[in-house]
Amino acid sequence: MQADAEEENINIIEKFIDVNIRKEDEVNSQLTEFYEQYKNSSTFIGPEVSSGAKTAFVDSLIDSLSSCIHDDLEWSDKTKFLALQALRILCREPEGCEDVFTASGISLLMEYAGLQPTGKGKKSEDAIEPTKEFNDIVIESMKCLSNALLQHRQSQEFFDNNNGIKALLVNLKEVKNKSLQAQFLILRLIFLSTIYQENTSEVMDEYNVIEDLIDLFQPILENISESSKTFSTTILPGEISYSIVISEILKVLFNMMVNERKKDTDIQNSALITVDEDIAKKYERFIPLIVEYFVKSDMPNPPLSPPYTHAIHALMNFPVKGFESKFFPDGDYSIIDVLSNILEVTIKQSNISHSMENDDSVLINGAPADSVLPPLIILMTNLVEDNTEARSKLKERILPSDFDRSKPLNVGESIRACLIRLMTNTLLGNSRETISTLLYTLCDSNANKFVNQVGYGNAIGYLVNHQLMGELNNTVDENAPKDKNINPITGQIESEEKEDPFKNMTDEEKEREAERLFVLFDRLNKTGVIKVMPKPADSDNIVNDLD
């Protein structure tokens, strides 16, 4: 009895490290208990669980699952599922899961996922067949593989060496007739297995992946109005939406284009954002699909979250010049309105709209603005740079001709004021540069119009950095009131007769203001910022000598 009580107080992982010698009903019960206790956990090793105990638990699960295939251990499908589920959860923390990340561990998971080539010639392409059924065991195995490929880079090499990428591409051709869960997992595995591979373009072409991705994308667009539009990134059964599948399609597309660029671009041009024209033509059919998705789908909340962020990154790869008919089909500039809406909602949801502080704490839904905002701004700039109509439409949204000049242009909650505050924030390098470039482009890349629209004081930094000061002259803003004085520094209208600030003050208020100034100067004097000196008797006759 005492021994039983002591065992009850031992952590489930410490207690259950010898799963491979237990009876199946006990294994089933303990794995169910493990799931209930740890299903939401991301760390396991700590005061209650030693690294050695976790390693032993993982190893016993792998040994048992291997014995079910290669030896005479006969577990039911339910127990196999629970064991794979436990492995998936344990792999959230890489430490202690080293055996999962080995060549044999990856090979075992591939067998359970139906991705292992069959027959004697495991390297033969003819032996690769699509997964017959996406049952619970297959799905859980694919989730385990996803975690392993994500957590351990060398696992990707083991997966590829086992013809894993080819097995996925074979499945991609068939998965459009499967569940969204199956589509998601195949796409996620393709993304993870190619993210660091620079030599995948040939195999992608061989299996005609572009066609397969388009075949997945188009039906989703047709059904998008019926989509739950759930933007959760969870991969639990029943929670996969069309939008999540589109996110994975776009991530695979991005990988493919980046790998093509690495292969075909020399070192000097590797920093370019867009791919060259030949690569763009190869993938151009995705442009109208992504544009249509932007136009037809509901905006996620927050706007700059998947799949919109992935769609933005994908479109950033394409040059706009030469592909205008893809971005603006039949002269439809709806994409400009959609991106403008995304920007406006994003600004309203951030602390930019009411903050005047020049610091790096500008946040957009908890994330630094300097990492979230630039891709959207770059895409908007690309779209309007060489297209007059697109530029005119976006300018009317961001720099409208009718706006309030009664206060400095960087003051207020308008989109113009918020962007000007960001472009003058010296601590937000990426946002400052990209926003300045967008506003300058909206002003027809004309320094004088730029100054008139944002104010000289706000524009000076960008103009100096880009050696544009020589282009300035006395051009008058065509939208500015003709009978008003415009402060060239702030861009606001100044009254010809400035009101006396003391005019409406009572004597008591004037005394308090004088006292406040006296205290202020006294503090400055004490800290040495200024030094108050008594007036010399002959101060009127002082002549300063020149050194």
Secondary structure, 3 states (H helix, E strand, C coil): CHHHHHHHCCCHHHHCCCHHHCCHHHHHHHHHHHHHHHCCCCCCCCCCCCHHHHHHHHHHHHHHHHHHHHCCCCCCHHHHHHHHHHHHHHCCCCCCCCCCCCHHHHHHHHHHCCCCCCCCCCCCHHHCCCCCCCCHHHHHHHHHHHHHHHHCHHHHHHHHHCCHHHHHHHHHCCHHHCCHHHHHHHHHHHHHHHCCCCCCHHHHHHCCHHHHHHHHHHHHHHHHHHCCCCCCCCCCCCCCCHHHHHHHHHHHHHHHHHHHHHHHCCHHHCCCCCCCHHHHHHHCCHHHHHHHHHHHCCCCCCCCCCCHHHHHHHHHCCCCCCCHHHHCHHHCCHHHHHHHHHHHHHHHHCCCCCCCCCCCCCEECCEEHHHHCHHHHHHHHHHHHCCHHHHHHHHHHHCCCCCCCCCCCCCCCCHHHHHHHHHCCCCCHHHHHHHHHHHHHHCCCCHHHHHHHHCHHHHHHHHHHCCCHHHCCCCCCCCCCCCCEECCCCCCEECCCCCCCCCCCCHHHHHHHHHHHHHHHHHHHHHCCCCCCCCCCCHHHCCCCCC
